[in-house]
Amino acid sequence: MKYVPDFETFKSLSGQVNLVPVYRQLTGDTLTPVSAYQLLEKGPYSFLFESVVGGEQISRYSFLGANPFLTVDAYEQRVVIQQQGQTEERTVEDPLQELENILDQYQAAELPGLPRFCGGAVGYAGYDVVRYSEHLPNAPENDRQLPDLSFALYDHMVVFDQINKTVLVVAHAHLDGELNEAELKDAYQSACDKIDQTCQRFQTGDPSALKMADI
C-alpha cells in the first residue's frame, strides 16, 4: 500500500501547518460515488457532492464525507460547538465571525495530486444570518428549531476523480503544538489507519444493501 506523502515529506510539512493530508489512490472501476456513500460509516452529518458544470454536465469530482471532527450550529446569538463528544455553548454578537475564528485555527498543507477541496467546512447559512449585520424587522417564530447556520468540519474525505477513474481516500493528521519524531510518526500512522479502515469498508462491504424504490 502506498501512502502519499511518505513520512519524510510529511515531517517536512509538519512545521508549517497543523493539518497535513495523507491519502491512498485506488482504482475506481467497480465503485460508484453512491455505492461508496452507502458503505461509509455515517453519523448524522454526511454528504455526497457532485461537481456540475453549467447546471447539467457532470464535472470532474465527486466528494463524500461523514463523521466530522467538529460541528458549529448557531441559533440567533447562541453558538453550539461539538467536538470529540464535548459540547460547548457560547453567546456571541456575530456567529459568522465566530465561525471564521474557528476556521482560522486550522491551516492545512496543500499536496500535488489532491483537489483543492479534500477537507474543511461543509454546511449552510440560512437567510436569517443577515440579521447578524443588518437591522431587520423581527423574524417569524422558529417553529422548526433549525439553526440559522450549521457547519461541520471534516478531516477525512473520499474523492472520486471522474477523469482519471480513481478514488482518493484522504485523512488529515492533526498536529497540535511542537511534536517530536515519535509523535509525528503516531499522527502519520493514525491517518494511515483511518484511510485503511475506509478502504476496507469499500473492499468488503455490500453496496447492494442500497434500497431501490419506484419514482
NORRA-V932301 format. One record per pair of residues at least 12 apart in sequence whose ideal C-beta (glycine too) atoms are under 7 Angstrom apart, sorted by the first residue. I is the first residue (numbers start at 0). J is the second residue. Records with the same first field share a line. If there is no record, write none. Layout:
I=J + J
This chain:
0=23
1=23
2=21 + 23 + 191
3=22 + 110 + 112
4=21 + 110
6=184 + 187
9=21 + 187
10=183
12=108
13=174 + 178 + 183
15=108
16=106 + 107 + 108
17=105 + 106 + 173 + 174 + 175
18=105 + 106 + 107 + 108 + 154 + 171 + 173
19=108 + 171 + 172 + 174
20=107 + 108 + 110 + 113 + 117 + 118 + 169 + 171
21=170 + 172 + 187 + 190 + 191 + 194
22=113 + 167 + 168 + 169 + 194
23=168 + 194 + 198
24=165 + 167
25=165 + 166 + 168 + 198
26=164 + 165
27=159 + 164 + 165 + 166
28=164
30=166 + 201
32=47 + 61 + 63 + 159
33=209
34=206 + 209
35=63 + 157 + 201
36=63
37=206 + 208 + 209
38=200 + 201 + 204 + 206
39=63 + 65
40=65 + 66 + 200
41=65
42=65 + 66
44=67 + 70 + 151
45=64 + 65
46=64 + 121
47=61 + 63
48=61 + 62
49=61
57=161
59=160 + 161 + 162
60=114 + 158 + 159 + 160 + 161
61=159
62=116 + 156 + 158
63=156 + 157
64=121 + 153 + 156
67=151 + 152 + 153
68=82 + 152 + 154
69=81 + 82 + 152
70=151
71=98 + 101 + 150
72=146 + 149
73=94 + 146 + 147 + 148
74=146 + 147
75=147
76=90 + 91 + 92 + 94
77=90
78=91 + 94 + 97
93=131
94=131 + 148
95=128 + 131
98=148 + 150
102=120
107=171
113=167 + 169
114=158
117=156 + 158 + 169
118=153 + 154 + 156 + 169 + 171
119=152 + 153
120=150 + 152
121=150 + 151 + 153
122=148 + 149 + 150 + 151
123=148 + 149
124=148
125=147 + 148
127=147
128=147 + 148
154=170 + 171 + 173
155=169 + 170 + 193
156=169
157=197
168=194 + 197 + 198
170=190 + 193 + 194
171=190
172=186 + 187 + 189 + 190
173=186
174=186
